[in-house]
Amino acid sequence: MLQVRHVPDELHAVLRERAAESGLSLSEFVLRELQAVAARPSKAQVLARAARRGGRLPFDEAVAAVDAGREGRT
């Protein structure tokens, strides 16, 4: 069992609305969302996997390359 306390009213309303749109109860909807979160690797896992594979560029060069690619899109 899991209880989440101090859920703001606005957040509760959004979750109830999304659950209804999905044809699910609030509990079913939240459980589905939690399962999706748990299925994704954590940031630490992703970074560890990347470190094992080895990078071809230093981090700052990779960031610069991504930024340059974004500037070229319009």
N, CA, C and O of each residue as an XYZ file, in Angstrom:
296
protein
N       0.843     -1.175      0.000
C       0.000      0.000      0.000
C       0.889      1.241      0.000
O       1.966      1.248      0.596
N       0.437      2.253     -0.655
C       1.161      3.516     -0.742
C       0.173      4.643     -0.496
O      -0.904      4.682     -1.090
N       0.549      5.548      0.377
C      -0.235      6.756      0.591
C       0.639      7.945      0.241
O       1.824      7.982      0.570
N       0.048      8.899     -0.420
C       0.765     10.135     -0.722
C       0.008     11.253     -0.011
O      -1.165     11.512     -0.282
N       0.702     11.888      0.883
C       0.075     12.958      1.668
C       0.440     14.327      1.101
O       1.421     14.485      0.375
N      -0.363     15.284      1.449
C      -0.114     16.691      1.117
C      -0.111     16.932     -0.394
O       0.654     17.757     -0.895
N      -0.967     16.211     -1.114
C      -1.107     16.437     -2.556
C      -1.913     17.720     -2.728
O      -3.046     17.804     -2.254
N      -1.346     18.712     -3.394
C      -2.092     19.966     -3.596
C      -3.393     19.716     -4.364
O      -3.461     18.845     -5.231
N      -4.410     20.490     -4.029
C      -5.721     20.320     -4.653
C      -5.653     20.404     -6.170
O      -6.307     19.627     -6.865
N      -4.867     21.342     -6.689
C      -4.762     21.490     -8.149
C      -4.175     20.245     -8.794
O      -4.658     19.800     -9.835
N      -3.144     19.682     -8.188
C      -2.530     18.470     -8.715
C      -3.512     17.310     -8.655
O      -3.622     16.543     -9.611
N      -4.220     17.175     -7.553
C      -5.216     16.112     -7.406
C      -6.274     16.226     -8.502
O      -6.671     15.221     -9.092
N      -6.721     17.426     -8.767
C      -7.747     17.638     -9.799
C      -7.223     17.248    -11.171
O      -7.934     16.608    -11.946
N      -5.985     17.626    -11.483
C      -5.392     17.276    -12.782
C      -5.283     15.763    -12.918
O      -5.623     15.209    -13.963
N      -4.816     15.096    -11.878
C      -4.667     13.645    -11.931
C      -6.030     12.957    -12.085
O      -6.164     12.003    -12.851
N      -7.026     13.440    -11.361
C      -8.381     12.865    -11.498
C      -8.903     13.058    -12.912
O      -9.521     12.153    -13.472
N      -8.662     14.224    -13.495
C      -9.120     14.507    -14.855
C      -8.429     13.578    -15.859
O      -9.077     13.018    -16.743
N      -7.122     13.422    -15.716
C      -6.379     12.558    -16.636
C      -6.785     11.094    -16.480
O      -6.851     10.351    -17.459
N      -7.053     10.696    -15.259
C      -7.526      9.330    -15.026
C      -8.861      9.112    -15.725
O      -9.065      8.098    -16.393
N      -9.764     10.067    -15.568
C     -11.076      9.955    -16.205
C     -10.954      9.913    -17.724
O     -11.636      9.130    -18.384
N     -10.083     10.757    -18.278
C      -9.870     10.770    -19.728
C      -9.336      9.431    -20.220
O      -9.601      9.031    -21.354
N      -8.583      8.738    -19.365
C      -8.007      7.444    -19.724
C      -8.954      6.291    -19.412
O      -8.649      5.134    -19.704
N     -10.104      6.608    -18.820
C     -11.057      5.566    -18.457
C     -10.592      4.716    -17.285
O     -10.954      3.545    -17.171
N      -9.786      5.316    -16.414
C      -9.232      4.603    -15.274
C      -9.645      5.277    -13.978
O      -9.993      6.457    -13.957
N      -9.599      4.514    -12.907
C      -9.768      5.134    -11.594
C      -8.494      5.912    -11.296
O      -7.469      5.723    -11.951
N      -8.569      6.773    -10.316
C      -7.390      7.545     -9.940
C      -6.267      6.601     -9.504
O      -5.112      6.799     -9.879
N      -6.597      5.588     -8.723
C      -5.586      4.634     -8.263
C      -4.948      3.892     -9.430
O      -3.730      3.718     -9.461
N      -5.760      3.453    -10.391
C      -5.218      2.747    -11.561
C      -4.298      3.650    -12.373
O      -3.232      3.235    -12.828
N      -4.734      4.892    -12.544
C      -3.950      5.837    -13.325
C      -2.608      6.121    -12.660
O      -1.568      6.095    -13.318
N      -2.631      6.392    -11.357
C      -1.389      6.698    -10.639
C      -0.475      5.476    -10.634
O       0.739      5.618    -10.785
N      -1.034      4.285    -10.465
C      -0.225      3.072    -10.497
C       0.442      2.912    -11.862
O       1.620      2.563    -11.940
N      -0.299      3.164    -12.926
C       0.272      3.069    -14.276
C       1.412      4.066    -14.457
O       2.449      3.731    -15.029
N       1.221      5.280    -13.974
C       2.267      6.296    -14.090
C       3.494      5.923    -13.269
O       4.623      6.122    -13.719
N       3.289      5.387    -12.078
C       4.413      4.962    -11.248
C       5.174      3.808    -11.900
O       6.402      3.754    -11.832
N       4.449      2.891    -12.527
C       5.109      1.791    -13.231
C       5.968      2.320    -14.370
O       7.067      1.816    -14.602
N       5.482      3.324    -15.077
C       6.255      3.919    -16.174
C       7.517      4.584    -15.646
O       8.579      4.472    -16.258
N       7.413      5.269    -14.527
C       8.582      5.918    -13.924
C       9.596      4.869    -13.485
O      10.794      5.020    -13.726
N       9.121      3.813    -12.846
C      10.015      2.765    -12.348
C      10.684      2.001    -13.483
O      11.777      1.467    -13.299
N      10.051      1.938    -14.653
C      10.611      1.202    -15.789
C      11.756      1.957    -16.451
O      12.599      1.353    -17.114
N      11.789      3.279    -16.274
C      12.869      4.074    -16.870
C      14.120      3.977    -16.008
O      14.022      3.933    -14.782
N      15.282      3.943    -16.624
C      16.499      3.934    -15.813
C      16.675      5.280    -15.112
O      16.244      6.317    -15.617
N      17.305      5.247    -13.956
C      17.583      6.482    -13.229
C      18.699      7.244    -13.948
O      19.387      6.687    -14.804
N      18.868      8.494    -13.603
C      19.955      9.285    -14.190
C      21.297      8.641    -13.884
O      22.181      8.598    -14.738
N      21.447      8.138    -12.657
C      22.708      7.483    -12.276
C      22.961      6.253    -13.144
O      24.099      6.005    -13.543
N      21.922      5.486    -13.439
C      22.079      4.303    -14.286
C      22.467      4.695    -15.709
O      23.323      4.055    -16.320
N      21.847      5.729    -16.229
C      22.164      6.183    -17.587
C      23.612      6.671    -17.650
O      24.343      6.341    -18.584
N      24.017      7.447    -16.664
C      25.388      7.955    -16.653
C      26.402      6.819    -16.492
O      27.467      6.840    -17.109
N      26.066      5.833    -15.664
C      26.971      4.697    -15.481
C      27.101      3.900    -16.777
O      28.194      3.465    -17.137
N      25.991      3.714    -17.466
C      26.023      2.995    -18.745
C      26.855      3.757    -19.763
O      27.641      3.158    -20.498
N      26.691      5.065    -19.810
C      27.475      5.887    -20.736
C      28.960      5.820    -20.404
O      29.799      5.757    -21.302
N      29.281      5.833    -19.118
C      30.684      5.763    -18.708
C      31.305      4.429    -19.114
O      32.461      4.381    -19.534
N      30.539      3.348    -18.989
C      31.056      2.030    -19.382
C      31.312      1.964    -20.887
O      32.268      1.334    -21.341
N      30.450      2.618    -21.645
C      30.601      2.591    -23.103
C      31.745      3.484    -23.564
O      32.336      3.263    -24.621
N      32.040      4.475    -22.772
C      33.089      5.413    -23.155
C      32.551      6.440    -24.130
O      31.747      6.128    -25.007
N      32.998      7.644    -23.965
C      32.526      8.711    -24.839
C      33.558      9.061    -25.879
O      34.755      8.835    -25.699
N      33.084      9.607    -26.950
C      33.992     10.030    -28.013
C      34.353     11.496    -27.885
O      35.354     11.957    -28.433
N      33.517     12.226    -27.147
C      33.750     13.659    -26.955
C      33.719     13.972    -25.473
O      32.973     13.351    -24.717
N      34.522     14.929    -25.060
C      34.358     15.416    -23.687
C      32.975     16.058    -23.536
O      32.398     16.525    -24.518
N      32.457     16.081    -22.333
C      31.115     16.572    -22.086
C      30.889     17.970    -22.644
O      29.869     18.218    -23.285
N      31.831     18.894    -22.409
C      31.625     20.272    -22.863
C      31.573     20.357    -24.383
O      30.851     21.194    -24.925
N      32.318     19.516    -25.075
C      32.258     19.504    -26.544
C      30.927     18.922    -27.024
O      30.372     19.380    -28.022
N      30.425     17.926    -26.323
C      29.125     17.352    -26.681
C      28.017     18.386    -26.508
O      27.126     18.494    -27.350
N      28.073     19.144    -25.412
C      27.078     20.194    -25.176
C      27.160     21.242    -26.272
O      26.131     21.691    -26.777
N      28.357     21.634    -26.642
C      28.533     22.620    -27.709
C      27.981     22.094    -29.031
O      27.377     22.849    -29.793
N      28.183     20.801    -29.311
C      27.673     20.216    -30.547
C      26.145     20.214    -30.561
O      25.531     20.505    -31.588
N      25.535     19.886    -29.428
C      24.068     19.910    -29.345
C      23.556     21.336    -29.530
O      22.595     21.562    -30.265
N      24.197     22.296    -28.867
C      23.792     23.698    -29.011
C      23.903     24.160    -30.464
O      23.016     24.849    -30.968
N      24.983     23.781    -31.128
C      25.172     24.164    -32.529
C      24.085     23.559    -33.401
O      23.592     24.203    -34.327
N      23.715     22.318    -33.104
C      22.640     21.678    -33.867
C      21.307     22.370    -33.677
O      20.517     22.482    -34.614
N      21.059     22.831    -32.469
C      19.796     23.527    -32.183
C      19.752     24.873    -32.901
O      18.693     25.291    -33.368
N      20.882     25.546    -32.991
C      20.925     26.853    -33.658
C      20.631     26.703    -35.150
O      20.081     27.612    -35.772
N      20.995     25.562    -35.718
C      20.787     25.346    -37.154
C      19.360     25.002    -37.522
O      19.008     25.011    -38.702
N      18.518     24.693    -36.518
C      17.117     24.356    -36.788
C      16.245     25.610    -36.735
O      16.398     26.466    -35.864
N      15.350     25.685    -37.671
C      14.366     26.779    -37.637
C      13.060     26.318    -38.188
O      12.105     27.093    -38.244
